[in-house]
Amino acid sequence: MKLLSRTEELLLLTVWKLQEDAYSLTIQEAMSRLLDKPVSIGAVYVPLERMAKQGLLETHEGAPEDRRGGRRKRFYRVSAKGHAALAAIDAIQKRAWATWSMPAGIAEKRS
């Protein structure tokens, strides 16, 4: 299985967290809050579409909305393949971080 990029990982986790409300704008807003910095819609939409094509996400369209000129929202949901990719990256990260500890004196300097 191909490893997820950090962006893909965070997007999948964000989609999972948003559940039924996961569409591009809510995902963008949640990612901006998570990263504590603005995230462009393109930085969200392009990888979402790529992950949908890879089978990591499933998509469906909502009902047409008058306030959107009759356009539908495209909703995302983490697929079984996406959950497996998250589990794999979680296991790798746990192994990678298992022996790491903050070097002495560093924690005090960060405060």
Biopython code that builds the backbone (N, CA, C, O; Angstrom):
import numpy as np
from Bio.PDB.StructureBuilder import StructureBuilder

atoms = [
    (1, "MET", "N", (0.844, -1.185, 0.000)),
    (1, "MET", "CA", (0.000, 0.000, 0.000)),
    (1, "MET", "C", (0.887, 1.245, 0.000)),
    (1, "MET", "O", (1.865, 1.322, 0.743)),
    (2, "LYS", "N", (0.539, 2.198, -0.827)),
    (2, "LYS", "CA", (1.257, 3.473, -0.897)),
    (2, "LYS", "C", (1.006, 4.256, 0.396)),
    (2, "LYS", "O", (-0.126, 4.338, 0.875)),
    (3, "LEU", "N", (2.069, 4.824, 0.948)),
    (3, "LEU", "CA", (1.915, 5.630, 2.155)),
    (3, "LEU", "C", (1.193, 6.934, 1.853)),
    (3, "LEU", "O", (1.358, 7.513, 0.779)),
    (4, "LEU", "N", (0.403, 7.382, 2.796)),
    (4, "LEU", "CA", (-0.283, 8.665, 2.671)),
    (4, "LEU", "C", (0.699, 9.805, 2.902)),
    (4, "LEU", "O", (1.618, 9.689, 3.713)),
    (5, "SER", "N", (0.500, 10.902, 2.185)),
    (5, "SER", "CA", (1.238, 12.118, 2.510)),
    (5, "SER", "C", (0.608, 12.700, 3.772)),
    (5, "SER", "O", (-0.489, 12.298, 4.159)),
    (6, "ARG", "N", (1.280, 13.624, 4.401)),
    (6, "ARG", "CA", (0.727, 14.254, 5.614)),
    (6, "ARG", "C", (-0.578, 14.968, 5.285)),
    (6, "ARG", "O", (-1.525, 14.909, 6.069)),
    (7, "THR", "N", (-0.641, 15.637, 4.142)),
    (7, "THR", "CA", (-1.864, 16.324, 3.731)),
    (7, "THR", "C", (-2.999, 15.329, 3.542)),
    (7, "THR", "O", (-4.116, 15.569, 4.001)),
    (8, "GLU", "N", (-2.727, 14.220, 2.873)),
    (8, "GLU", "CA", (-3.758, 13.198, 2.666)),
    (8, "GLU", "C", (-4.245, 12.644, 4.003)),
    (8, "GLU", "O", (-5.443, 12.455, 4.212)),
    (9, "GLU", "N", (-3.314, 12.392, 4.888)),
    (9, "GLU", "CA", (-3.673, 11.880, 6.212)),
    (9, "GLU", "C", (-4.599, 12.854, 6.938)),
    (9, "GLU", "O", (-5.639, 12.455, 7.463)),
    (10, "LEU", "N", (-4.220, 14.122, 6.964)),
    (10, "LEU", "CA", (-5.035, 15.122, 7.669)),
    (10, "LEU", "C", (-6.391, 15.312, 7.001)),
    (10, "LEU", "O", (-7.394, 15.506, 7.687)),
    (11, "LEU", "N", (-6.435, 15.259, 5.676)),
    (11, "LEU", "CA", (-7.717, 15.378, 4.982)),
    (11, "LEU", "C", (-8.624, 14.194, 5.292)),
    (11, "LEU", "O", (-9.814, 14.380, 5.544)),
    (12, "LEU", "N", (-8.079, 12.977, 5.278)),
    (12, "LEU", "CA", (-8.891, 11.800, 5.604)),
    (12, "LEU", "C", (-9.413, 11.886, 7.030)),
    (12, "LEU", "O", (-10.582, 11.592, 7.281)),
    (13, "LEU", "N", (-8.562, 12.286, 7.962)),
    (13, "LEU", "CA", (-9.011, 12.429, 9.347)),
    (13, "LEU", "C", (-10.082, 13.512, 9.485)),
    (13, "LEU", "O", (-11.022, 13.365, 10.266)),
    (14, "THR", "N", (-9.937, 14.588, 8.732)),
    (14, "THR", "CA", (-10.925, 15.672, 8.768)),
    (14, "THR", "C", (-12.254, 15.211, 8.194)),
    (14, "THR", "O", (-13.305, 15.500, 8.766)),
    (15, "VAL", "N", (-12.226, 14.502, 7.078)),
    (15, "VAL", "CA", (-13.461, 13.969, 6.485)),
    (15, "VAL", "C", (-14.134, 13.023, 7.470)),
    (15, "VAL", "O", (-15.349, 13.080, 7.656)),
    (16, "TRP", "N", (-13.349, 12.156, 8.101)),
    (16, "TRP", "CA", (-13.913, 11.222, 9.081)),
    (16, "TRP", "C", (-14.566, 11.985, 10.238)),
    (16, "TRP", "O", (-15.655, 11.630, 10.689)),
    (17, "LYS", "N", (-13.892, 13.029, 10.711)),
    (17, "LYS", "CA", (-14.415, 13.806, 11.841)),
    (17, "LYS", "C", (-15.711, 14.518, 11.475)),
    (17, "LYS", "O", (-16.632, 14.578, 12.289)),
    (18, "LEU", "N", (-15.794, 15.054, 10.269)),
    (18, "LEU", "CA", (-16.983, 15.806, 9.845)),
    (18, "LEU", "C", (-18.174, 14.896, 9.527)),
    (18, "LEU", "O", (-19.319, 15.346, 9.535)),
    (19, "GLN", "N", (-17.906, 13.634, 9.252)),
    (19, "GLN", "CA", (-18.944, 12.651, 8.949)),
    (19, "GLN", "C", (-19.863, 13.123, 7.820)),
    (19, "GLN", "O", (-19.393, 13.354, 6.706)),
    (20, "GLU", "N", (-21.149, 13.267, 8.083)),
    (20, "GLU", "CA", (-22.141, 13.594, 7.050)),
    (20, "GLU", "C", (-22.031, 15.028, 6.537)),
    (20, "GLU", "O", (-22.664, 15.369, 5.538)),
    (21, "ASP", "N", (-21.249, 15.869, 7.195)),
    (21, "ASP", "CA", (-21.126, 17.272, 6.796)),
    (21, "ASP", "C", (-19.816, 17.544, 6.054)),
    (21, "ASP", "O", (-19.373, 18.690, 5.985)),
    (22, "ALA", "N", (-19.194, 16.503, 5.501)),
    (22, "ALA", "CA", (-17.887, 16.649, 4.861)),
    (22, "ALA", "C", (-18.026, 16.990, 3.382)),
    (22, "ALA", "O", (-18.156, 16.096, 2.546)),
    (23, "TYR", "N", (-17.999, 18.264, 3.061)),
    (23, "TYR", "CA", (-17.912, 18.726, 1.672)),
    (23, "TYR", "C", (-16.819, 19.779, 1.626)),
    (23, "TYR", "O", (-16.335, 20.207, 2.674)),
    (24, "SER", "N", (-16.424, 20.199, 0.449)),
    (24, "SER", "CA", (-15.186, 20.974, 0.290)),
    (24, "SER", "C", (-15.071, 22.175, 1.234)),
    (24, "SER", "O", (-14.007, 22.383, 1.817)),
    (25, "LEU", "N", (-16.115, 22.957, 1.401)),
    (25, "LEU", "CA", (-16.021, 24.155, 2.235)),
    (25, "LEU", "C", (-15.848, 23.799, 3.710)),
    (25, "LEU", "O", (-15.013, 24.396, 4.389)),
    (26, "THR", "N", (-16.621, 22.840, 4.218)),
    (26, "THR", "CA", (-16.483, 22.478, 5.629)),
    (26, "THR", "C", (-15.128, 21.806, 5.885)),
    (26, "THR", "O", (-14.542, 21.966, 6.956)),
    (27, "ILE", "N", (-14.645, 21.063, 4.907)),
    (27, "ILE", "CA", (-13.326, 20.430, 5.035)),
    (27, "ILE", "C", (-12.249, 21.507, 5.064)),
    (27, "ILE", "O", (-11.331, 21.448, 5.882)),
    (28, "GLN", "N", (-12.356, 22.495, 4.171)),
    (28, "GLN", "CA", (-11.389, 23.592, 4.135)),
    (28, "GLN", "C", (-11.376, 24.341, 5.467)),
    (28, "GLN", "O", (-10.307, 24.625, 6.008)),
    (29, "GLU", "N", (-12.552, 24.661, 5.995)),
    (29, "GLU", "CA", (-12.639, 25.388, 7.264)),
    (29, "GLU", "C", (-12.048, 24.569, 8.412)),
    (29, "GLU", "O", (-11.330, 25.110, 9.252)),
    (30, "ALA", "N", (-12.344, 23.278, 8.451)),
    (30, "ALA", "CA", (-11.821, 22.418, 9.515)),
    (30, "ALA", "C", (-10.301, 22.281, 9.414)),
    (30, "ALA", "O", (-9.605, 22.279, 10.429)),
    (31, "MET", "N", (-9.792, 22.167, 8.191)),
    (31, "MET", "CA", (-8.339, 22.080, 8.004)),
    (31, "MET", "C", (-7.661, 23.382, 8.442)),
    (31, "MET", "O", (-6.594, 23.346, 9.055)),
    (32, "SER", "N", (-8.264, 24.517, 8.137)),
    (32, "SER", "CA", (-7.696, 25.805, 8.557)),
    (32, "SER", "C", (-7.632, 25.896, 10.078)),
    (32, "SER", "O", (-6.643, 26.379, 10.630)),
    (33, "ARG", "N", (-8.685, 25.433, 10.760)),
    (33, "ARG", "CA", (-8.682, 25.437, 12.227)),
    (33, "ARG", "C", (-7.622, 24.468, 12.760)),
    (33, "ARG", "O", (-6.888, 24.800, 13.691)),
    (34, "LEU", "N", (-7.544, 23.293, 12.180)),
    (34, "LEU", "CA", (-6.593, 22.280, 12.629)),
    (34, "LEU", "C", (-5.155, 22.774, 12.496)),
    (34, "LEU", "O", (-4.350, 22.612, 13.413)),
    (35, "LEU", "N", (-4.839, 23.372, 11.358)),
    (35, "LEU", "CA", (-3.479, 23.829, 11.084)),
    (35, "LEU", "C", (-3.194, 25.221, 11.633)),
    (35, "LEU", "O", (-2.050, 25.675, 11.642)),
    (36, "ASP", "N", (-4.258, 25.899, 12.093)),
    (36, "ASP", "CA", (-4.156, 27.257, 12.629)),
    (36, "ASP", "C", (-3.552, 28.221, 11.611)),
    (36, "ASP", "O", (-2.739, 29.084, 11.944)),
    (37, "LYS", "N", (-3.981, 28.045, 10.350)),
    (37, "LYS", "CA", (-3.567, 28.948, 9.279)),
    (37, "LYS", "C", (-4.545, 28.775, 8.123)),
    (37, "LYS", "O", (-5.188, 27.731, 8.011)),
    (38, "PRO", "N", (-4.666, 29.782, 7.264)),
    (38, "PRO", "CA", (-5.585, 29.660, 6.134)),
    (38, "PRO", "C", (-5.170, 28.544, 5.177)),
    (38, "PRO", "O", (-3.986, 28.363, 4.894)),
    (39, "VAL", "N", (-6.149, 27.806, 4.688)),
    (39, "VAL", "CA", (-5.931, 26.754, 3.700)),
    (39, "VAL", "C", (-6.820, 27.096, 2.505)),
    (39, "VAL", "O", (-8.018, 27.323, 2.675)),
    (40, "SER", "N", (-6.257, 27.136, 1.316)),
    (40, "SER", "CA", (-7.042, 27.487, 0.134)),
    (40, "SER", "C", (-7.950, 26.331, -0.266)),
    (40, "SER", "O", (-7.687, 25.173, 0.059)),
    (41, "ILE", "N", (-9.016, 26.663, -0.973)),
    (41, "ILE", "CA", (-9.946, 25.630, -1.430)),
    (41, "ILE", "C", (-9.242, 24.691, -2.408)),
    (41, "ILE", "O", (-9.548, 23.499, -2.439)),
    (42, "GLY", "N", (-8.314, 25.200, -3.198)),
    (42, "GLY", "CA", (-7.564, 24.361, -4.125)),
    (42, "GLY", "C", (-6.679, 23.352, -3.410)),
    (42, "GLY", "O", (-6.488, 22.235, -3.889)),
    (43, "ALA", "N", (-6.138, 23.752, -2.256)),
    (43, "ALA", "CA", (-5.293, 22.856, -1.474)),
    (43, "ALA", "C", (-6.103, 21.717, -0.869)),
    (43, "ALA", "O", (-5.544, 20.711, -0.433)),
    (44, "VAL", "N", (-7.413, 21.880, -0.847)),
    (44, "VAL", "CA", (-8.308, 20.854, -0.328)),
    (44, "VAL", "C", (-8.936, 20.068, -1.477)),
    (44, "VAL", "O", (-8.939, 18.837, -1.461)),
    (45, "TYR", "N", (-9.461, 20.766, -2.459)),
    (45, "TYR", "CA", (-10.242, 20.134, -3.520)),
    (45, "TYR", "C", (-9.405, 19.183, -4.378)),
    (45, "TYR", "O", (-9.844, 18.074, -4.681)),
    (46, "VAL", "N", (-8.220, 19.606, -4.765)),
    (46, "VAL", "CA", (-7.380, 18.778, -5.649)),
    (46, "VAL", "C", (-7.030, 17.434, -4.990)),
    (46, "VAL", "O", (-7.235, 16.388, -5.606)),
    (47, "PRO", "N", (-6.503, 17.437, -3.745)),
    (47, "PRO", "CA", (-6.209, 16.134, -3.143)),
    (47, "PRO", "C", (-7.466, 15.321, -2.824)),
    (47, "PRO", "O", (-7.417, 14.091, -2.858)),
    (48, "LEU", "N", (-8.581, 15.972, -2.516)),
    (48, "LEU", "CA", (-9.825, 15.223, -2.285)),
    (48, "LEU", "C", (-10.219, 14.445, -3.534)),
    (48, "LEU", "O", (-10.567, 13.267, -3.454)),
    (49, "GLU", "N", (-10.165, 15.100, -4.679)),
    (49, "GLU", "CA", (-10.516, 14.438, -5.937)),
    (49, "GLU", "C", (-9.541, 13.302, -6.257)),
    (49, "GLU", "O", (-9.951, 12.236, -6.717)),
    (50, "ARG", "N", (-8.261, 13.535, -6.013)),
    (50, "ARG", "CA", (-7.255, 12.501, -6.256)),
    (50, "ARG", "C", (-7.509, 11.292, -5.346)),
    (50, "ARG", "O", (-7.434, 10.148, -5.793)),
    (51, "MET", "N", (-7.807, 11.551, -4.080)),
    (51, "MET", "CA", (-8.057, 10.452, -3.146)),
    (51, "MET", "C", (-9.350, 9.710, -3.474)),
    (51, "MET", "O", (-9.455, 8.506, -3.239)),
    (52, "ALA", "N", (-10.324, 10.424, -4.011)),
    (52, "ALA", "CA", (-11.562, 9.764, -4.445)),
    (52, "ALA", "C", (-11.252, 8.821, -5.612)),
    (52, "ALA", "O", (-11.756, 7.698, -5.650)),
    (53, "LYS", "N", (-10.434, 9.266, -6.555)),
    (53, "LYS", "CA", (-10.054, 8.414, -7.692)),
    (53, "LYS", "C", (-9.246, 7.200, -7.239)),
    (53, "LYS", "O", (-9.323, 6.136, -7.854)),
    (54, "GLN", "N", (-8.475, 7.355, -6.170)),
    (54, "GLN", "CA", (-7.674, 6.257, -5.641)),
    (54, "GLN", "C", (-8.510, 5.295, -4.791)),
    (54, "GLN", "O", (-8.032, 4.230, -4.400)),
    (55, "GLY", "N", (-9.748, 5.672, -4.510)),
    (55, "GLY", "CA", (-10.618, 4.814, -3.711)),
    (55, "GLY", "C", (-10.491, 5.007, -2.210)),
    (55, "GLY", "O", (-11.047, 4.229, -1.435)),
    (56, "LEU", "N", (-9.761, 6.041, -1.790)),
    (56, "LEU", "CA", (-9.624, 6.318, -0.363)),
    (56, "LEU", "C", (-10.854, 7.038, 0.190)),
    (56, "LEU", "O", (-11.138, 6.980, 1.386)),
    (57, "LEU", "N", (-11.567, 7.704, -0.688)),
    (57, "LEU", "CA", (-12.796, 8.414, -0.329)),
    (57, "LEU", "C", (-13.929, 7.972, -1.242)),
    (57, "LEU", "O", (-13.713, 7.632, -2.405)),
    (58, "GLU", "N", (-15.125, 7.983, -0.703)),
    (58, "GLU", "CA", (-16.333, 7.788, -1.501)),
    (58, "GLU", "C", (-17.030, 9.136, -1.580)),
    (58, "GLU", "O", (-16.939, 9.941, -0.654)),
    (59, "THR", "N", (-17.719, 9.381, -2.673)),
    (59, "THR", "CA", (-18.412, 10.663, -2.833)),
    (59, "THR", "C", (-19.871, 10.441, -3.194)),
    (59, "THR", "O", (-20.246, 9.414, -3.760)),
    (60, "HIS", "N", (-20.675, 11.426, -2.853)),
    (60, "HIS", "CA", (-22.058, 11.463, -3.316)),
    (60, "HIS", "C", (-22.489, 12.917, -3.365)),
    (60, "HIS", "O", (-21.946, 13.764, -2.656)),
    (61, "GLU", "N", (-23.469, 13.192, -4.209)),
    (61, "GLU", "CA", (-23.952, 14.561, -4.350)),
    (61, "GLU", "C", (-25.220, 14.754, -3.542)),
    (61, "GLU", "O", (-26.084, 13.880, -3.486)),
    (62, "GLY", "N", (-25.312, 15.923, -2.917)),
    (62, "GLY", "CA", (-26.500, 16.278, -2.161)),
    (62, "GLY", "C", (-27.584, 16.786, -3.103)),
    (62, "GLY", "O", (-27.415, 16.802, -4.322)),
    (63, "ALA", "N", (-28.687, 17.196, -2.516)),
    (63, "ALA", "CA", (-29.799, 17.738, -3.296)),
    (63, "ALA", "C", (-29.428, 19.108, -3.868)),
    (63, "ALA", "O", (-28.627, 19.828, -3.274)),
    (64, "PRO", "N", (-30.004, 19.472, -5.015)),
    (64, "PRO", "CA", (-29.753, 20.809, -5.561)),
    (64, "PRO", "C", (-30.220, 21.874, -4.567)),
    (64, "PRO", "O", (-31.231, 21.705, -3.885)),
    (65, "GLU", "N", (-29.474, 22.960, -4.501)),
    (65, "GLU", "CA", (-29.821, 24.039, -3.572)),
    (65, "GLU", "C", (-30.058, 25.331, -4.341)),
    (65, "GLU", "O", (-29.240, 25.734, -5.168)),
    (66, "ASP", "N", (-31.182, 25.973, -4.061)),
    (66, "ASP", "CA", (-31.498, 27.241, -4.720)),
    (66, "ASP", "C", (-30.421, 28.287, -4.463)),
    (66, "ASP", "O", (-30.032, 29.016, -5.375)),
    (67, "ARG", "N", (-29.939, 28.365, -3.228)),
    (67, "ARG", "CA", (-28.941, 29.391, -2.895)),
    (67, "ARG", "C", (-27.607, 29.140, -3.598)),
    (67, "ARG", "O", (-26.748, 30.020, -3.636)),
    (68, "ARG", "N", (-27.437, 27.944, -4.152)),
    (68, "ARG", "CA", (-26.225, 27.615, -4.907)),
    (68, "ARG", "C", (-26.512, 27.585, -6.402)),
    (68, "ARG", "O", (-25.756, 27.000, -7.178)),
    (69, "GLY", "N", (-27.613, 28.223, -6.800)),
    (69, "GLY", "CA", (-27.971, 28.256, -8.217)),
    (69, "GLY", "C", (-28.359, 26.888, -8.756)),
    (69, "GLY", "O", (-28.169, 26.600, -9.938)),
    (70, "GLY", "N", (-28.906, 26.045, -7.881)),
    (70, "GLY", "CA", (-29.310, 24.713, -8.289)),
    (70, "GLY", "C", (-28.193, 23.685, -8.279)),
    (70, "GLY", "O", (-28.411, 22.512, -8.584)),
    (71, "ARG", "N", (-26.994, 24.133, -7.926)),
    (71, "ARG", "CA", (-25.864, 23.190, -7.878)),
    (71, "ARG", "C", (-25.950, 22.323, -6.624)),
    (71, "ARG", "O", (-26.554, 22.692, -5.616)),
    (72, "ARG", "N", (-25.328, 21.174, -6.732)),
    (72, "ARG", "CA", (-25.310, 20.226, -5.626)),
    (72, "ARG", "C", (-23.958, 20.277, -4.916)),
    (72, "ARG", "O", (-22.932, 20.561, -5.533)),
    (73, "LYS", "N", (-23.971, 20.001, -3.623)),
    (73, "LYS", "CA", (-22.719, 19.850, -2.891)),
    (73, "LYS", "C", (-22.213, 18.425, -3.111)),
    (73, "LYS", "O", (-22.998, 17.480, -3.195)),
    (74, "ARG", "N", (-20.911, 18.290, -3.203)),
    (74, "ARG", "CA", (-20.306, 16.972, -3.306)),
    (74, "ARG", "C", (-19.771, 16.593, -1.927)),
    (74, "ARG", "O", (-18.868, 17.241, -1.397)),
    (75, "PHE", "N", (-20.334, 15.552, -1.366)),
    (75, "PHE", "CA", (-19.960, 15.100, -0.031)),
    (75, "PHE", "C", (-18.950, 13.962, -0.122)),
    (75, "PHE", "O", (-18.948, 13.191, -1.082)),
    (76, "TYR", "N", (-18.098, 13.869, 0.884)),
    (76, "TYR", "CA", (-17.042, 12.862, 0.934)),
    (76, "TYR", "C", (-17.207, 12.001, 2.178)),
    (76, "TYR", "O", (-17.684, 12.460, 3.216)),
    (77, "ARG", "N", (-16.803, 10.747, 2.049)),
    (77, "ARG", "CA", (-16.810, 9.809, 3.170)),
    (77, "ARG", "C", (-15.572, 8.918, 3.035)),
    (77, "ARG", "O", (-15.208, 8.515, 1.931)),
    (78, "VAL", "N", (-14.938, 8.619, 4.153)),
    (78, "VAL", "CA", (-13.757, 7.758, 4.127)),
    (78, "VAL", "C", (-14.213, 6.334, 3.795)),
    (78, "VAL", "O", (-15.106, 5.789, 4.445)),
    (79, "SER", "N", (-13.591, 5.748, 2.783)),
    (79, "SER", "CA", (-13.918, 4.384, 2.356)),
    (79, "SER", "C", (-13.174, 3.368, 3.226)),
    (79, "SER", "O", (-12.348, 3.740, 4.059)),
    (80, "ALA", "N", (-13.474, 2.095, 3.026)),
    (80, "ALA", "CA", (-12.754, 1.036, 3.735)),
    (80, "ALA", "C", (-11.265, 1.110, 3.410)),
    (80, "ALA", "O", (-10.427, 0.924, 4.292)),
    (81, "LYS", "N", (-10.935, 1.381, 2.157)),
    (81, "LYS", "CA", (-9.535, 1.517, 1.753)),
    (81, "LYS", "C", (-8.892, 2.715, 2.461)),
    (81, "LYS", "O", (-7.726, 2.650, 2.852)),
    (82, "GLY", "N", (-9.641, 3.799, 2.626)),
    (82, "GLY", "CA", (-9.140, 4.975, 3.340)),
    (82, "GLY", "C", (-8.888, 4.682, 4.806)),
    (82, "GLY", "O", (-7.886, 5.123, 5.369)),
    (83, "HIS", "N", (-9.802, 3.931, 5.430)),
    (83, "HIS", "CA", (-9.607, 3.542, 6.833)),
    (83, "HIS", "C", (-8.371, 2.660, 6.979)),
    (83, "HIS", "O", (-7.612, 2.804, 7.937)),
    (84, "ALA", "N", (-8.168, 1.744, 6.027)),
    (84, "ALA", "CA", (-6.991, 0.875, 6.063)),
    (84, "ALA", "C", (-5.710, 1.692, 5.915)),
    (84, "ALA", "O", (-4.716, 1.412, 6.584)),
    (85, "ALA", "N", (-5.729, 2.699, 5.044)),
    (85, "ALA", "CA", (-4.560, 3.566, 4.849)),
    (85, "ALA", "C", (-4.260, 4.356, 6.117)),
    (85, "ALA", "O", (-3.097, 4.531, 6.480)),
    (86, "LEU", "N", (-5.309, 4.837, 6.796)),
    (86, "LEU", "CA", (-5.108, 5.553, 8.057)),
    (86, "LEU", "C", (-4.543, 4.625, 9.130)),
    (86, "LEU", "O", (-3.650, 5.019, 9.879)),
    (87, "ALA", "N", (-5.050, 3.408, 9.209)),
    (87, "ALA", "CA", (-4.544, 2.454, 10.196)),
    (87, "ALA", "C", (-3.078, 2.142, 9.931)),
    (87, "ALA", "O", (-2.285, 2.032, 10.866)),
    (88, "ALA", "N", (-2.714, 1.998, 8.655)),
    (88, "ALA", "CA", (-1.328, 1.698, 8.303)),
    (88, "ALA", "C", (-0.403, 2.843, 8.685)),
    (88, "ALA", "O", (0.660, 2.612, 9.262)),
    (89, "ILE", "N", (-0.790, 4.068, 8.374)),
    (89, "ILE", "CA", (0.077, 5.209, 8.689)),
    (89, "ILE", "C", (0.151, 5.425, 10.194)),
    (89, "ILE", "O", (1.191, 5.835, 10.708)),
    (90, "ASP", "N", (-0.936, 5.155, 10.907)),
    (90, "ASP", "CA", (-0.937, 5.267, 12.368)),
    (90, "ASP", "C", (0.060, 4.271, 12.966)),
    (90, "ASP", "O", (0.835, 4.630, 13.854)),
    (91, "ALA", "N", (0.045, 3.035, 12.491)),
    (91, "ALA", "CA", (0.967, 2.016, 12.998)),
    (91, "ALA", "C", (2.414, 2.396, 12.718)),
    (91, "ALA", "O", (3.279, 2.227, 13.578)),
    (92, "ILE", "N", (2.683, 2.906, 11.523)),
    (92, "ILE", "CA", (4.044, 3.316, 11.163)),
    (92, "ILE", "C", (4.502, 4.467, 12.047)),
    (92, "ILE", "O", (5.632, 4.467, 12.537)),
    (93, "GLN", "N", (3.627, 5.445, 12.251)),
    (93, "GLN", "CA", (3.998, 6.590, 13.086)),
    (93, "GLN", "C", (4.239, 6.176, 14.532)),
    (93, "GLN", "O", (5.158, 6.685, 15.174)),
    (94, "LYS", "N", (3.432, 5.269, 15.046)),
    (94, "LYS", "CA", (3.636, 4.800, 16.423)),
    (94, "LYS", "C", (4.989, 4.117, 16.556)),
    (94, "LYS", "O", (5.695, 4.327, 17.543)),
    (95, "ARG", "N", (5.360, 3.296, 15.566)),
    (95, "ARG", "CA", (6.675, 2.651, 15.606)),
    (95, "ARG", "C", (7.791, 3.687, 15.500)),
    (95, "ARG", "O", (8.793, 3.608, 16.211)),
    (96, "ALA", "N", (7.610, 4.649, 14.614)),
    (96, "ALA", "CA", (8.648, 5.655, 14.390)),
    (96, "ALA", "C", (8.857, 6.540, 15.620)),
    (96, "ALA", "O", (9.990, 6.910, 15.928)),
    (97, "TRP", "N", (7.784, 6.878, 16.321)),
    (97, "TRP", "CA", (7.867, 7.783, 17.467)),
    (97, "TRP", "C", (8.090, 7.042, 18.795)),
    (97, "TRP", "O", (8.308, 7.680, 19.825)),
    (98, "ALA", "N", (8.039, 5.721, 18.779)),
    (98, "ALA", "CA", (8.078, 4.936, 20.017)),
    (98, "ALA", "C", (9.303, 5.204, 20.876)),
    (98, "ALA", "O", (9.196, 5.210, 22.102)),
    (99, "THR", "N", (10.437, 5.422, 20.282)),
    (99, "THR", "CA", (11.659, 5.593, 21.064)),
    (99, "THR", "C", (12.101, 7.042, 21.173)),
    (99, "THR", "O", (13.127, 7.326, 21.792)),
    (100, "TRP", "N", (11.366, 7.944, 20.599)),
    (100, "TRP", "CA", (11.761, 9.355, 20.626)),
    (100, "TRP", "C", (11.340, 9.990, 21.941)),
    (100, "TRP", "O", (10.276, 9.683, 22.480)),
    (101, "SER", "N", (12.176, 10.869, 22.447)),
    (101, "SER", "CA", (11.803, 11.688, 23.598)),
    (101, "SER", "C", (12.422, 13.063, 23.403)),
    (101, "SER", "O", (13.420, 13.219, 22.700)),
    (102, "MET", "N", (11.819, 14.044, 24.031)),
    (102, "MET", "CA", (12.289, 15.412, 23.911)),
    (102, "MET", "C", (13.691, 15.516, 24.528)),
    (102, "MET", "O", (13.884, 15.140, 25.685)),
    (103, "PRO", "N", (14.660, 16.018, 23.773)),
    (103, "PRO", "CA", (16.011, 16.190, 24.340)),
    (103, "PRO", "C", (15.973, 17.130, 25.554)),
    (103, "PRO", "O", (15.201, 18.088, 25.587)),
    (104, "ALA", "N", (16.795, 16.847, 26.516)),
    (104, "ALA", "CA", (16.860, 17.662, 27.739)),
    (104, "ALA", "C", (17.122, 19.119, 27.384)),
    (104, "ALA", "O", (17.976, 19.421, 26.550)),
    (105, "GLY", "N", (16.399, 19.999, 28.010)),
    (105, "GLY", "CA", (16.575, 21.435, 27.815)),
    (105, "GLY", "C", (15.749, 22.029, 26.704)),
    (105, "GLY", "O", (15.544, 23.243, 26.685)),
    (106, "ILE", "N", (15.266, 21.225, 25.775)),
    (106, "ILE", "CA", (14.486, 21.744, 24.645)),
    (106, "ILE", "C", (13.105, 22.197, 25.103)),
    (106, "ILE", "O", (12.647, 23.267, 24.702)),
    (107, "ALA", "N", (12.438, 21.409, 25.928)),
    (107, "ALA", "CA", (11.068, 21.737, 26.374)),
    (107, "ALA", "C", (11.042, 23.075, 27.076)),
    (107, "ALA", "O", (10.111, 23.857, 26.885)),
    (108, "GLU", "N", (12.051, 23.351, 27.887)),
    (108, "GLU", "CA", (12.084, 24.623, 28.622)),
    (108, "GLU", "C", (12.249, 25.810, 27.657)),
    (108, "GLU", "O", (11.692, 26.881, 27.898)),
    (109, "LYS", "N", (13.003, 25.625, 26.579)),
    (109, "LYS", "CA", (13.249, 26.710, 25.635)),
    (109, "LYS", "C", (11.991, 27.046, 24.829)),
    (109, "LYS", "O", (11.815, 28.188, 24.405)),
    (110, "ARG", "N", (11.115, 26.056, 24.617)),
    (110, "ARG", "CA", (9.914, 26.268, 23.815)),
    (110, "ARG", "C", (8.867, 27.060, 24.594)),
    (110, "ARG", "O", (8.028, 27.706, 23.966)),
    (111, "SER", "N", (8.871, 27.045, 25.875)),
    (111, "SER", "CA", (7.833, 27.685, 26.700)),
    (111, "SER", "C", (7.902, 29.170, 26.666)),
    (111, "SER", "O", (7.095, 29.841, 27.309)),
]
sb = StructureBuilder()
sb.init_structure("model")
sb.init_model(0)
sb.init_chain("A")
sb.init_seg("    ")
for serial, (resi, resn, name, xyz) in enumerate(atoms, 1):
    if name == "N":
        sb.init_residue(resn, " ", resi, " ")
    sb.init_atom(name, np.array(xyz, "f"), 0.0, 1.0, " ", f" {name:<3s}", serial, name[0])
structure = sb.get_structure()
